[in-house]
Amino acid sequence: MIKIPGYIKAFLKIAISVAALYYVFTKIDVNEVVRIFLNVNYFWLIAAIVLFVISKFFSSFRLNLFFKNIGLALTDTSNLRLYLLGMYYNLFLPGGIGGDGYKIYLLNKKFHIKVKKLFWAVLLDRINGVLVLFIMAMFLATFLPVSSVYKALALSIIPVSFAGYYFATRWFLKDFLQGIIKTTSYSFAVQFAQILSALLILYANQNQSHTLSYLFLFLISSIVATLPITIGGIGSREITFLLGAKIMQLDVHQSIALSLLFYVITAFVSLFGIYFSLNENALKLKLTESLIDKNKENKFE
């Protein structure tokens, strides 16, 4: 198997992002998108930022539950700091390792948890999030102006997706089965907060028509953006919005404005992680007291 160097992966991500954005901007009136940006309602935009931050708190708590499943119980505050650092690396340093890889490296180095266990905790955290994104998109599809056949199909996929995730976890990743309800509940909280954030961005852009259709596209674009082929999803999300808006006969400029503003919010919040990148000691990764006491007891047994 050929191993691609990190700098080549970074170059490819940048190239794909630039190419995707170039394609999108050749298909729209850039001046119209700029006009939407200049007339944004900052009250709704700030509210959207607040909801996005709340969603990241829920994301951090979910990841910490996955860590607890493998015996790594970080304090919520230290896990939040680590999560913010990971967001910064994922968005601004698109190398071969990325934020998730760096989290695995740090936790393995400090607490000597096996890399394989950390890898599955981080990966399953991502999979759980995508699962809920997909389920919410299928549910929202039933409220769109499509035929009853498609609505029935969308509804039928939901329990199948849940069952597939549950049995795959039970058969192959038993360590994570115990917390499956809590982690999935956190995922719903994450995506609900982000959907509300997207809705407020639409309000900030003075767009209150066809909101369910825009939110459906937002969920689909969020799934596409999880693919590690661009820088923090930039480019892939915009292409999804562009093509989806044409298919669903929505305003492409409003769609692209929603996509770009959500990326700007993500970048703004992620930028705060630079502090922990420049000062690793500020992370102060700590375990919960109960786990520290348990480790002490094990030493004396």
N, C-alpha and C positions, 0 to 999 in steps of 0.2 A: 504493500500500500504506500503510495507516494504521499509524503508529508509536505504540505505547503507552508513555507516560512510565514511568520506572522506579518512581516512588512508587505508581503505580496497580498495576503488576505486584506490588510488595511487598504492597500491601493485599489484592490478590486471593489471593496465596499464603497470607497469614495467615488470610483469611476461609475459604478452602477447608480449611486445616488445622484450624481451630477447628470448622467444620461437620462435618468427618469425625470428629474426636474426640468431638464431642457425640453424633453418631449412634452411634458405637461404644459409648460409655458408657451410652447409653439401652438398649442391648441386652444388657448384662452386669450382674452383681452387682459393683459397685465394691468393696464390702467384702471380697469373696472375692479380688480382685486385690491389695488392700492386705494381706490376710492372707498371701498368697504372698510379697509384698515383705518383710514383717516377719520372715518365717521363712527368708529366703534364707541359703544357706551361703556365707560370705564367702571361704572358701578357693577354692571353684570359681569364684566371681565374679571374684576377683583374677586367677585363671588365665585366665579369659575375656578380661579386659582386656589381659593380656599378649599373648595371641594376636591380639587386634584390633590392637594396636600393631604387632606383627610384620607383619600384613597390610598396614598402611599403609606400612611400609618397602618392601615389595614393590611396592605401588602407585606409590610415589615413583620407584623404580628403573625401573619400566615407562614412566612418563611421560618420564623422562630419556632413555630409548632412543628414544622418538618425537621428542624434541627433537634428538637426535644425527642422526636421519635427515634433518633440515633444516639441518644444519650448526651447531647450537647445543649444544655439549657442556659443560653445567654440571658443576661438581664435585658429587659426591653429597651432600655436606654442605649446600651452598648450595641445591641442589634440594630437599632435605628441609625446609629452613626455608621455602622458597617454597611447598612442598606443604602444610605445616602452616598457613601463612597462608591459603591457598586453602580449606582445610577450615573454618577459622574464618569466613571471609566467606560461604561457601556455607550454613553452618548458622545463623549469628547475624545476618547482614546480607542478608536475602532481597530484594535490590533487583533492578533490571533487568540489572545487569552480573554480579554474583555473583563467586565465587572464581575461576572459570575465566577470566572476562573480565578480572579484575584482573591475573591472571598474564600474560595476553596483553599487556595495557597496559604492565606493568612491563618485560617482556622486549623489547618493541618499542622502548620508550623508552631502555633501557640498551644494547642490543646491535644495534638497528636491523635486526632480522630482520623481514621482511615480515609484516604482520598476517594475511594470507591463509594463509601457511605455518604460523604459530603456531596459527591457528584450527583448521586441519585436524589438526595434531598433537594438540591438546587434545581435539578431537571424536573422532578415531580412537581415542584412549586410552580414552574413554568407551565407544565402540562395541565395542572389543575386550573390555572388561570385561563388558559385557552379553552379548556372544556366548558367553563362557565360562560365565557364569551360566546361560544358557539351555541350553547343552550339558550342564552338570552336572545341571541339573534334569531334563532328558530321560533322562539315564543313571540318575539316582536313581529316576525313575518306574518303571523296569523291576523295582524291588524292592518296589513297593507292591502291595497286594491289588487289582489291576485285571485286566481280561481280557487275554489274550495278544495280542489284536488291538491294543489300546492300547500294550502294551509293544513290539510289533513296529514300530508307527508311531513311537513315541518314539525307538527305536534308528535307524530309517531317516532321521529328521530330522537326526541328528547329522552324518553326512558331507555332507549337502546344505548345512547351515549353514556348515560349514568351507569347502566349495567356493565358496559364494556370497561369503563374506568374502574369500577368496583372490583370486578373479577380479575382484571389485569393486576391490580394492586394486591389482591388476595393471593393470587397464584405466584407472582414473581417478586413482589416487594412487601412482604408481610410486616416488616418493621413499621410501615406507614399506615397500616390498616386501622389501628386504634384511633388515630386522630382524623380519620377521613371526613367525618361529619363536620368537625370544627374547621378544618382547613377549607373545605368546600363552602362553608358558611361565610368564612372570611372572603373567599373569592367573590361570592355574590355581593358582599358589602363593598368590595373594591370596585367591581364593575358598575354597581348601582351608583356609587359616588361619581364615577367617571362619566356615566351617561348623563347624570345631572349637570356635570361640568360642561359637557358638550352642548347640552340644551341651553345652558346659560351663555355659552359662546354664540349660539344662534341668536339669542335675545340681544346680546351685545352688538351683533351685526344687523340689528333691526329686522331679523328674519324669524317670523313666527308662523309660517305656513309650511305644510308638508313636514312637520317636525319629526314624525315617526319614521318617515322615509329616510330623512337625513341621519337619524339616530341608528337606523338599521345599517346604513352604509358605514357609519362610524364604527359599529361593532365588527362588521366584516373587514374594514380596513385595519382595525386593531389586531385581528387575527393574522392578516397578511404582514403587518408590521413586526410581528414576533419572529418572522423568518430572518435568520442572521445574514442577510445579503446586502443590507444598506446600513448607513450610519443612524442608529437609533430609530429606524423605520422611515426616515425622511426619504421621499421619492416613491417608495413602494406604497405608502399610505395615500399619497397624492394621485398616483396612477389609478389606484382602486377607486378613489372618489371620482376621478374624471370619467372613467369607463362606467362606473355605477350610476353616476348622475345622468349620463346619456341614455343608458338603458331604461332608467326609471323616470326619465324626462323631468329631471330637476335642474335647477339653476347651477351650472358648472362653476360659476364664479363664487357663489355662496358656498358650494361644496369645498372648493380649494381654499377659500378663506377660513372655513371651519378647520380644515386639516392643518393649515399652516399655523393658525393661532394655537391649536392644541400642541403642536410641536414646539412653538415658542414658549408656552407655559412649561412644558416638560423640560426644555433646555434651561429655562430660568431657575426652576427648582433644583435641577440636577447640578447646576453650577455651584451650589453651596457645598457640594461634596469636595470641591477643590481644597478646602481647608484641611480635610483629613488626608488628602493626597500629599499635601506639602508638609503636614505634621502628623506622621503615623502614630506618634505617642498619644495624640489627642483622642485616638479611637478608644483607648482604655477598655479593651474587651474583657468583660468579667462574666463569671458564671453566677447563677442564682445561689443564694446561701444554702439552700437545701442540697444542691448538688455538691457544693464544696464540702459540706458536712459529711455527705455520703462518701465522697472520695477519701476523706480523712479516716472514716471508719474502716473503709476497705484496706487502707494501709496498715492498720493495727490488727486486722484479722489474721 
